[in-house]
Amino acid sequence: MEPTRIIARIAASLLVASVSLVSAAAVSAQTDVDRMKRDIELRVSTHQFMGSVLVAKGDRLLINQGHGSANLEWNIPNSPDTKFRLGSITKQFTATCILLLQERGKLKVETPIKEYLRDAPPAWDKITIFNLLTHTSGVPNYTSFPEYSTLKATARTPEQLVASFRDKPLEFEPGSQMRYSNSGYVLLGYLIEKIAGQGYAQFLKQNVFDPVGMRNTGYDSTTALIDHRASGYAPGPSGTVHADYIDMSVPFSAGGLYSTTGDLMRWERALFGGKVLSAASLEAMTTAFKDNYAFGLAVTTTPTGDKIISHGGGINGFNTELIYAKREDVVVAVLANLNGPAATEIATDLSKIARGEKTILISDRKPIRLQAGVFDRYAGHYQFSSGVMMSVWRDADRFLTQLPGQPAVEVFPESEQDFFAKVVDAQITFHADGAGPVTDLVLHQNGKDQTATRMDEAVAKQRADALALKIKNQTPSPGTESELRRHITELIAGTPDFGRMGPELTEATRQALPQIQSLLRPLGALQSLQFKGVGPAGADIYDVKFEHGTVQWKIQLTQDGKIGTSFFGPPQ
C-alpha cells in the first residue's frame, strides 16, 4: 500500500476515534446534568427547596434555572435573575474589603485591632484583624445571645451592634481556638467604615461590585424596594409560612448582602481569576488557619487532591451555598428562599457530580417492589439508647416511620432489608435473627449509625400511652428539675458526669463541651428553673434564669433515669 494512502487511512481512523470520544464525553456530560436535575427536582417535589441553582465547569454553563416561587402569594416563579439574601456568604466580601485596604497600605491584618479602635476594651488588646477574619478572636457570637430574638427586630447602627458584645468576656485566648463568630465580622465591617471613611455598603459597591460587574448585588434593606427580590419562607407545622422578621441592619457585614446566582459566578471567576486581589492576598484569603477556615471561606481538600473553597449562609427565610473547586474549575451556587438544609445538600451533590466524584445521591436510589408481608414483618416499635422510640408501620402500599413529635416519613425499599427516605438523606437497615423475628434496625444518617432495638408491643403501647398522657397533662417527669440543675452546674464547670447520660448525648457533649461552656459562662450564676411544659416529643421544657440572661432548656430522661436529650436555646 502506498504511504500516502496508509497515512490517509490512519488519519481517517483517528478521526473516527476522535468523534467517538467526543460523543462519549457529550453523553457523559449530559448524564451528569440529568443526575443534577433529578437531584434538584426530588427536593422541589418533596417541598424541601425553592430557589435558583447554577453550575458551571470551565466555560460551560451546565445548569442555570429557578425552581418554585419567589413569592408564593403572587405565584411568581424563581428565575436566574431572582435576588436572594446571602447570609454568611457575605463574609468573603467583607474579608476582600479588608485585604483591599491592606493592599492600599491602610491596615495590616496582623495588627491588633486596638490600633484602629482607640476605645476598644482591654480584653481586646491581643485581638488582631487576622483573628477576626479566621474566627479565632474569642469574641462571643452576638447571634447566640439570649437577647438576640429581641435585638434582631430593631434597626441598629454598627456602633450599637458592637456595643451589644464589647463588654462580654472573651470565650478563649485570641488565636488559641476557632469558634464561629458573627461578632468578629461585624467588627470587621465597623473597621472598614472607620479606616475607609465611608459606609460598608458604599465601599463594597465602588471597590468590588462595580469593578466585577455585579449589577444585581448589594446590601439588603428592610425598607427599600429591590427589583426581583425573593420573599423568605420557613417550614411550619401545617406547611410553609413567612419567615420571622429581621431588620437587615442587624446582620451587617456578617450577613447583610443579596445577590443572584449569575452575579456569584461572576464573583468567583473574578476572584479566582486574579481580577480582584493580588496573588499574595488571594493566597492568604484561601489558606486555612484552624478547622479548615481561612478568611471568610472554608477550605478543604478532597481525597483526590482537589481544593474546595466554599461558604454557606443562613438567615431568616434563606439558605445559601457557594462552592468553587479549583482543579476542576467548578462553580456551584445554590440560593434558597425556604429555610432548611436543602441548599447545602444540593450544592454538595452537584459539586461532586461536576467534579466526577463517585457518590450515591438520594435521587440515584431506586425502589423495588416488596410483598406486603415483608413490610408487616418489620412493622412495630424500636427504641434507641437515648430512649427515643421510632414507630414503623404499613399504610396500604406505603411504609412509614415516625419519631415522637415529628411528621411521618415514608421510606422505600432498596432491598429486602434496606430502605431509604426521599425527604431526608437517611437510610434504615432491618436486622433479623435468620428467619426468626426482627431484632433491631440501624438508622444511617449524617455519617453515623444508630441502633434501635425492637420493643415488645405491650411495652411500646404502655410507653406511648404514658407519653400521650404526659403531653396532655403537661406534667414534668419526676426528677427532671433536680437532674437539670445538676447537669447545668457540671456543664459550666466543665465536669459533666457522662455516666448519667445516654451514649449519643455523651458523644455530642464531649465534642461540644468547650462551646457549651463559652455560651453558658457569660450568663453568670444559675438562679432559677421554671417548668414551661412538655414538648411534642415528650421532653420537659424549662426556662432557666441566670444572673445575666435566660435560656430555654429541653431535657428528657431515658427509662433507666439517664439524660437522653439535653438542648438549650433562646427563650420562646
Secondary structure, 3 states (H helix, E strand, C coil): CCHHHHHHHHHHHHHHHHHHHHHHHHHHHHHHHHHHHHHHHHHHHCCCCCEEEEEEECCEEEEEEEECEEECCCCEECCCCCEEECHHHHHHHHHHHHHHHHHCCCCCCCCEHHHCCCCCCHHHCCCEHHHHHCCCCCCCCHHHCCCHHHHCCCCCCHHHHHHCCCCCCCCCCCCCCCCCCHHHHHHHHHHHHHHHCCCHHHHHHHHHHHHHCCCCCEECCCCCCCCCECCCEEEECCEEEECCCCCCCCCHHHHCEEECHHHHHHHHHHHHCCCCCCHHHHHHHCCCCECCECCCCEEEECCCCCEEEEEEEEECCEEEEEEEECCCCEEEEEEECECCCHHHHHHHHHHHHHCCCCCCCHHHCCCCCCCHHHHHHHCEEEEECCCCEEEEEEECCEEEEECCCCCCEEEEECCCCEEEECCCCEEEEEEECCCCCEEEEEEEECCEEEEEEECCHHHHHHHHHHHHHHHHHCCCCCCHHHHHHHHHHHHHHCCCCHHHECHHHHHHHHHHHHHHHHHHHHHCCEEEEEEEEECCCCCEEEEEEECCEEEEEEEEECCCCCEEEEEEECCC
